[in-house]
């Protein structure tokens, strides 16, 4: 079970097509900076973009309004308490300029399996006893490879991301591809080669 070298990816990051979503293949992919991304009914596509959107936890930007939300304790935050619910809500949440979801039922089942075996994790944001925000992703050494997030109340997903950064557990939060929301919080773009070097170096940390 091997992938082509990430440097062989197309300009849009497409590296390979096919295979399966087995635990072993997914772990191997993330260990080499590769992730799956495809729509329901399409073959499995594997990506390694030429530039990676990342957040250094110590550089995350917290606005004045967010500092107040955090100080007021509006939300309660938990880790790994409702993984299946988080990924299901990530799949259901509408996205701007995106028709449907890439978090297919097969993807959900694969990551739930990875969660049960300690590879995938979720951060949950609660308002009272209602799950209103969160994120999930893969932990590879000291890098958290974020997959998706959702928010049913104002600032809930931001709360999850800030909390994750403040745990001082990860050298890097991998956001894969940029959006305005992430860039406003301090995300930056680094070359594929730089990301791969951090991923490999984190094995030793």
Residue pairs with C-beta under 8 A, 6 or more apart in sequence:
1 24
1 25
1 28
3 15
3 16
3 28
3 29
3 32
3 34
3 46
4 15
4 16
6 15
6 32
6 33
6 34
6 48
6 192
6 196
7 192
7 193
8 15
9 15
9 47
9 48
9 49
9 50
9 192
11 50
12 47
12 49
13 47
13 48
13 49
13 50
14 45
14 46
14 47
15 34
15 46
15 47
15 48
16 34
16 45
16 46
17 43
17 44
17 45
17 46
18 43
18 44
19 25
19 44
19 46
20 44
21 36
21 44
21 106
21 107
21 109
21 110
22 110
23 110
23 113
23 114
23 117
23 119
26 36
26 110
26 114
26 119
26 138
27 114
27 119
29 35
29 36
29 46
30 138
30 140
30 145
31 140
31 199
32 48
32 196
32 199
33 48
33 52
33 192
33 195
33 196
33 199
34 46
34 47
34 48
35 46
35 47
35 48
35 145
35 147
35 176
36 44
36 45
36 46
36 47
36 107
37 45
37 46
37 47
37 102
38 44
38 45
38 102
38 104
39 100
39 101
39 102
39 104
40 100
40 101
40 104
48 192
49 176
49 177
49 192
50 191
50 192
51 189
51 190
51 191
51 192
52 174
52 175
52 176
52 189
52 190
52 191
52 192
52 194
52 195
53 174
53 175
53 176
53 177
53 178
53 182
53 183
53 187
53 188
53 189
54 172
54 173
54 174
54 175
54 187
54 188
54 189
54 190
54 195
55 161
55 165
55 172
55 173
55 175
55 182
55 185
55 186
55 187
55 188
56 172
56 173
56 186
56 188
57 164
57 165
57 166
57 167
57 168
57 170
57 171
57 172
57 173
58 165
59 186
59 188
60 161
60 162
60 165
60 185
60 186
61 184
61 185
61 186
62 70
62 162
62 185
65 155
66 155
66 158
66 159
66 162
69 75
69 155
69 159
70 159
70 162
74 127
74 155
74 159
75 125
75 126
75 127
75 132
75 133
75 156
75 159
76 125
76 126
76 127
77 123
77 124
77 125
77 126
77 159
77 160
77 163
78 123
78 124
78 126
79 121
79 122
79 123
79 124
80 115
80 121
80 122
81 122
81 124
82 122
82 124
82 131
82 134
83 111
83 112
83 115
83 120
83 121
83 122
83 136
84 108
84 112
84 115
85 124
85 131
86 122
86 123
86 124
86 131
86 134
86 135
86 136
86 150
87 103
87 108
87 111
87 112
87 122
87 136
87 148
88 108
89 131
89 134
89 150
89 152
90 103
90 134
90 135
90 136
90 147
90 148
90 149
90 150
91 101
91 103
91 104
91 108
91 148
92 101
92 150
93 150
93 151
93 152
95 101
103 147
103 148
111 120
111 136
111 147
112 120
114 120
114 138
115 121
115 122
115 136
119 138
119 139
120 136
120 137
120 138
120 139
121 136
121 137
121 138
121 139
121 144
122 134
122 135
122 136
123 134
123 135
123 136
123 160
123 161
123 163
123 164
124 131
124 133
124 134
124 160
125 131
125 132
125 133
125 134
125 156
125 157
125 159
125 160
126 132
127 153
127 156
131 152
132 151
132 152
132 153
132 156
133 149
133 150
133 151
133 152
133 153
133 156
133 157
133 159
133 160
134 149
134 150
134 156
134 157
134 160
135 146
135 147
135 148
135 149
135 150
135 157
135 160
135 161
135 164
136 146
136 147
136 148
136 149
137 144
137 145
137 146
137 147
137 148
137 174
138 144
138 145
138 147
139 145
139 170
140 199
140 202
141 199
141 202
141 203
141 205
142 169
142 170
142 171
142 172
142 202
142 205
143 170
143 171
143 172
143 173
143 174
143 198
143 199
143 202
144 164
144 169
144 170
144 172
144 173
144 174
145 174
145 176
146 161
146 173
146 174
146 175
146 176
147 176
149 157
149 160
149 161
150 156
150 157
151 157
151 158
157 181
158 181
158 185
161 173
161 185
162 185
164 170
164 173
165 173
171 198
171 202
171 205
172 198
172 202
174 195
175 182
175 187
178 187
178 189
